[in-house]
Amino acid sequence: MKTRVKFLVLSLAIALLMGVGSAWAEIRIGLMCPLTGSWASEGQDMRDIVLLMADEVNAAGGINGQKVTVLVEDDGGDPRTAVSAANRLATRDITAVIGTYGSSITEAAQGIYDDFGIIQIANGATSIRLTQKGLKYFFRTSPRDDEQGRVASETIADMGYGKVAILHDNTSYARGLADETRGLLEQDNKEIVFFDALTPGERDYSTILSRLRRANPEVVFFTGYYPEAGLLLRQKSEMGWDVPFLGGDATNNPDLVSISGTSAAEGFYFLSPPVPQDLDTPQARDFLSSFNEKYGSNPGSIWAVLAGDGFLVLSEAIKATGSLDKDELAAYMHNELSIEGLTGAISFDQHGDRVGELYRLYRVDGQGNFIMQE
């Protein structure tokens, strides 16, 4: 009899401990971002945003009573490093991963996460093919290149340009956007007088700028990233060439002006989802207030804020389903999720693409500010 009572007491104690463990278990979320390399400013803002949001959620009691723990890995803005980072995160018992910035970096990792059955929510990966592979656990809060290509071709037409040069950098993102835009411009009977790539990471682009100049375009559309865009603008100014430049959304970073200099950047146009100071949702205003209070400034660009949207999406899916099961979460995100995020309304189609149009046209003014055009 005593043995039986001891067994019942022990069983009850184990059950209570399991219940407590279940109630206070961690929800482990991965964050993959470029903390080093050319895109480090993007990755550092991604980290700061997601950690801030996780701290606020935990201060309010967590998600369904469970604490959120964010595990951060640096992908260095490099596909090879991204593979290592993804493998490390995938074996750390995470429910999902947020990130990363850069389509080629995201593509290097997305198959790993899918193989492990881990939901991935990319924030700065716009290449069309990322969601054409049938990966059911892949989502993105950023738009797609075909949407940007359409806006780019319409913008060039609205500006009245007929002779267009397109310069890319051969990355998945930049080449995809360049191809998409060229096709749409040719359909609109615009003349493509130059179509080629530069090598990212170089310090002197005078040779390719000279080739561009000889092609005599009325406008240059550069589809690569902000470090190269800044150098192109500075060196174009130094050679006395005043042709207008239009950039894709990867040029949206304040470091562009630091690299080019304010004078050389003035008049540069770029396409982008709204930059942080132009976000007008109540959720965004509260977030920016918290971010400013902790870090003393706004995030540098919208791409890091889209990582915050990834955190909100995941939080809502876990709350709504009451589950950490990957299939339940993915089904909810594909079919039912609809929230007001930091950058506006968020829902996903069957491919994991965000629904709705986000792109705006910006111009750099004489003080280096990014001004949204009406």
C-alpha positions in Angstrom: 0.0 0.0 0.0 2.8 2.4 1.0 4.6 1.5 -2.2 1.5 2.3 -4.2 0.9 5.7 -2.5 4.6 6.6 -3.1 4.1 5.7 -6.8 1.0 7.8 -7.1 2.7 10.8 -5.4 5.7 10.4 -7.6 3.5 10.2 -10.7 1.6 13.3 -9.7 4.9 15.1 -9.0 6.2 14.2 -12.5 2.9 15.2 -14.1 3.0 18.6 -12.3 6.6 19.1 -13.3 5.8 18.2 -16.9 2.9 20.7 -16.8 5.1 23.4 -15.5 7.8 22.6 -18.1 5.2 22.7 -20.8 3.8 26.1 -19.7 7.2 27.7 -19.5 9.1 26.0 -22.3 11.0 28.1 -24.7 9.9 29.0 -28.2 13.3 29.0 -30.0 13.4 31.2 -33.1 16.4 31.5 -35.3 17.6 34.8 -36.9 20.1 34.6 -39.8 21.5 37.9 -40.9 24.7 39.6 -42.2 26.4 40.9 -39.1 29.7 41.2 -41.0 30.6 41.9 -44.6 29.3 44.6 -47.0 25.7 44.4 -45.7 26.5 44.5 -42.0 24.4 47.5 -41.3 21.3 45.7 -42.5 22.1 42.6 -40.4 22.8 44.6 -37.3 19.5 46.4 -37.6 17.7 43.1 -38.2 19.3 41.7 -35.0 18.4 44.8 -32.9 14.8 44.8 -34.2 14.0 41.2 -33.6 15.7 41.1 -30.2 13.8 44.2 -29.2 10.5 42.7 -30.2 11.2 39.5 -28.5 12.1 41.3 -25.3 8.8 43.2 -25.4 6.8 40.0 -26.0 8.5 38.3 -23.1 7.9 41.3 -20.8 4.2 40.9 -21.6 4.2 37.2 -20.7 5.6 35.6 -23.9 3.6 33.8 -26.6 0.8 31.7 -25.1 2.7 31.9 -21.8 6.0 30.7 -23.3 9.2 32.6 -23.4 10.7 33.5 -26.8 14.4 32.9 -27.2 16.1 34.2 -30.4 19.3 32.5 -31.6 21.3 34.6 -34.0 23.7 33.4 -36.6 25.9 35.6 -38.9 25.7 34.7 -42.6 28.3 37.4 -43.6 26.2 38.2 -46.7 27.9 35.3 -48.4 26.2 32.1 -49.7 28.9 29.8 -48.4 28.8 31.3 -44.9 25.0 31.1 -45.1 25.1 27.4 -45.6 27.2 27.0 -42.4 24.9 29.4 -40.5 21.8 27.5 -41.6 23.2 24.2 -40.6 24.1 25.5 -37.2 20.6 27.0 -36.6 18.8 24.0 -38.0 20.3 21.7 -35.4 19.4 23.9 -32.4 15.8 22.9 -32.0 14.2 26.0 -33.5 10.6 26.3 -34.6 11.3 28.8 -37.4 14.0 31.2 -38.7 13.7 34.8 -39.7 16.0 36.1 -42.5 17.9 36.7 -44.4 18.9 39.8 -46.5 19.9 39.0 -50.1 18.3 36.6 -52.5 21.4 34.6 -53.3 22.1 34.2 -49.6 18.6 33.2 -48.9 18.6 30.7 -51.7 21.8 29.0 -50.4 20.0 28.3 -47.1 16.4 27.7 -48.0 16.8 24.1 -49.0 18.5 23.3 -45.7 15.6 24.7 -43.6 13.1 22.9 -45.8 14.9 19.6 -45.4 14.8 20.0 -41.6 11.1 21.0 -41.7 11.8 24.5 -40.3 9.7 27.5 -41.4 11.7 30.3 -42.9 10.4 33.9 -43.2 12.8 35.9 -45.4 12.8 39.7 -45.2 15.2 40.9 -48.0 14.9 38.3 -50.7 12.9 39.3 -53.8 14.1 36.9 -56.5 11.1 35.3 -58.2 12.4 31.8 -58.2 12.7 31.5 -54.4 8.9 30.8 -54.2 8.7 28.8 -57.5 10.3 25.7 -56.0 7.3 24.4 -54.1 8.9 24.7 -50.6 5.9 24.7 -48.3 7.8 26.1 -45.3 9.3 29.2 -47.1 7.6 32.6 -46.8 8.8 36.2 -47.3 7.6 39.6 -46.0 9.4 41.4 -48.9 7.8 41.8 -52.4 9.0 40.0 -55.6 11.2 41.2 -58.4 8.4 41.0 -61.0 6.4 43.6 -59.1 9.5 45.8 -58.9 10.3 45.3 -62.5 6.8 46.5 -63.4 7.1 49.6 -61.2 10.6 50.3 -62.6 9.5 50.1 -66.3 6.4 52.3 -65.5 8.6 54.8 -63.7 11.1 55.0 -66.6 8.2 55.5 -69.0 6.6 58.2 -66.8 9.9 60.0 -66.7 10.0 60.1 -70.5 13.1 58.2 -71.1 13.5 56.1 -74.3 17.1 55.0 -74.3 17.9 52.9 -71.2 21.0 51.3 -69.8 20.6 48.4 -67.3 23.5 47.5 -65.1 23.4 44.5 -62.7 25.8 42.5 -60.6 25.0 38.9 -61.6 23.5 38.0 -58.2 20.1 36.1 -58.2 18.3 39.3 -57.2 20.0 41.8 -59.4 20.1 39.7 -62.6 16.5 38.7 -62.1 15.3 42.3 -61.7 17.4 43.4 -64.7 15.9 40.6 -66.9 12.4 41.4 -65.8 12.7 45.1 -66.4 14.4 44.7 -69.8 11.6 42.5 -71.0 8.9 45.0 -69.9 10.8 48.0 -71.4 11.2 46.2 -74.7 7.5 45.4 -74.8 7.0 49.2 -74.4 9.3 49.9 -77.3 12.1 51.4 -75.2 15.7 51.0 -76.5 18.0 49.1 -74.3 21.4 50.6 -75.2 23.4 48.7 -72.6 22.9 45.5 -70.6 25.8 44.1 -68.6 27.1 43.3 -65.1 29.8 44.8 -62.8 31.7 42.7 -60.2 30.5 43.5 -56.7 33.1 44.4 -54.1 35.5 46.3 -56.4 36.8 49.8 -55.6 37.0 51.3 -59.1 34.2 51.2 -61.6 35.6 53.8 -64.0 35.9 51.3 -66.8 32.3 50.2 -66.8 31.2 53.8 -66.3 33.1 54.8 -69.4 31.4 52.0 -71.4 28.0 53.1 -70.1 28.8 56.7 -71.1 29.7 55.6 -74.7 26.3 53.9 -74.9 24.8 57.3 -74.5 21.7 56.3 -72.4 19.1 58.8 -71.2 18.9 57.0 -67.8 20.8 54.1 -66.1 18.9 51.6 -64.1 21.2 49.9 -61.6 19.7 46.7 -60.0 22.5 45.8 -57.6 23.2 46.8 -54.0 23.9 50.0 -52.1 27.7 49.7 -51.6 28.3 49.5 -55.4 25.6 52.1 -56.1 27.3 54.6 -53.8 30.7 54.1 -55.6 29.1 54.4 -59.0 27.5 57.7 -58.0 30.7 59.1 -56.6 32.8 58.0 -59.5 30.2 59.2 -62.1 30.3 62.6 -60.4 34.1 62.7 -60.5 34.2 62.0 -64.2 31.7 64.8 -64.8 28.9 62.7 -66.2 25.4 63.9 -65.1 23.2 61.1 -66.5 20.3 60.3 -64.1 20.5 57.0 -62.2 17.6 55.0 -60.9 18.3 52.2 -58.4 16.4 49.1 -57.4 15.3 48.4 -53.8 18.7 47.1 -52.7 20.1 50.6 -53.0 17.8 51.8 -50.1 20.3 52.2 -47.3 21.6 55.4 -45.8 25.2 54.1 -46.2 24.7 54.8 -49.9 25.0 58.5 -49.2 28.0 57.9 -46.9 29.8 56.1 -49.7 28.9 58.4 -52.5 28.9 61.8 -50.7 25.9 64.0 -50.4 26.5 66.0 -53.6 27.0 62.9 -55.8 23.9 61.2 -54.3 21.6 64.2 -54.9 19.0 63.5 -57.6 19.4 59.7 -57.4 16.1 57.9 -57.6 15.3 54.4 -56.2 12.4 52.1 -55.8 11.6 50.7 -52.4 8.8 49.8 -50.0 8.3 52.8 -47.7 11.4 53.7 -45.7 11.0 53.6 -41.9 10.1 57.3 -41.4 7.3 57.0 -43.9 5.6 54.0 -42.2 2.2 55.2 -40.9 0.5 52.3 -39.2 -0.2 52.5 -35.5 1.9 49.4 -35.0 4.8 51.0 -36.9 4.6 54.2 -34.9 4.7 52.3 -31.6 7.6 50.2 -32.8 9.6 53.2 -34.1 9.1 54.9 -30.7 10.4 51.9 -28.9 13.4 51.5 -31.3 14.3 55.2 -30.9 14.1 55.0 -27.2 16.5 52.0 -27.0 18.9 52.8 -29.9 18.5 56.6 -30.4 17.6 56.5 -34.1 15.3 54.9 -36.7 16.4 51.6 -38.3 18.6 52.4 -41.3 16.4 50.8 -44.0 13.1 49.0 -44.6 14.6 45.6 -45.0 15.5 45.2 -41.4 11.9 46.4 -40.5 10.6 43.5 -42.7 12.4 41.1 -40.4 10.3 42.6 -37.6 7.3 41.8 -39.7 8.5 38.2 -39.9 8.6 38.1 -36.1 5.0 39.4 -35.9 3.8 36.9 -38.5 5.4 34.0 -36.6 4.0 35.3 -33.2 0.5 35.5 -34.6 0.6 32.1 -36.2 1.8 30.5 -32.9 -0.8 32.3 -30.9 -3.7 31.5 -33.3 -2.8 27.8 -33.7 -1.6 27.2 -30.1 1.0 25.0 -31.8 4.7 24.8 -32.7 4.0 22.1 -35.3 5.5 23.2 -38.6 2.6 21.9 -40.8 -0.1 23.6 -38.6 1.8 26.9 -38.7 2.5 26.7 -42.4 -1.1 25.9 -43.2 -2.3 28.8 -41.1 0.1 31.2 -42.7 -0.8 30.1 -46.2 -4.6 30.1 -45.7 -5.7 32.2 -42.7 -3.1 34.7 -41.5 -4.1 38.3 -42.0 -2.4 41.0 -39.8 -1.5 44.6 -39.8 2.3 44.6 -39.7 4.9 47.3 -39.4 4.9 47.8 -43.1 1.1 47.4 -43.7 -1.3 44.5 -44.2 0.3 41.1 -44.4 -1.0 37.9 -45.8 0.5 35.2 -48.0 -0.5 33.3 -51.1 -0.1 29.5 -51.7 3.5 30.0 -52.7 4.5 32.0 -49.6 4.6 35.3 -51.4 3.3 38.4 -49.6 0.1 39.7 -51.1 -0.3 43.4 -52.1 1.8 46.2 -53.6 4.5 47.9 -51.5 6.8 49.8 -53.9 7.3 53.6 -53.8 9.6 56.0 -55.7 12.2 57.9 -53.7 14.6 60.7 -54.5 17.8 61.7 -52.6 17.7 65.4 -51.8 20.5 67.9 -51.3 20.9 67.0 -47.7 21.1 63.2 -48.4 17.5 62.6 -47.2 15.3 60.0 -48.9 12.1 61.8 -50.0 9.1 59.8 -51.2 7.7 61.0 -54.4 4.0 61.5 -54.9 
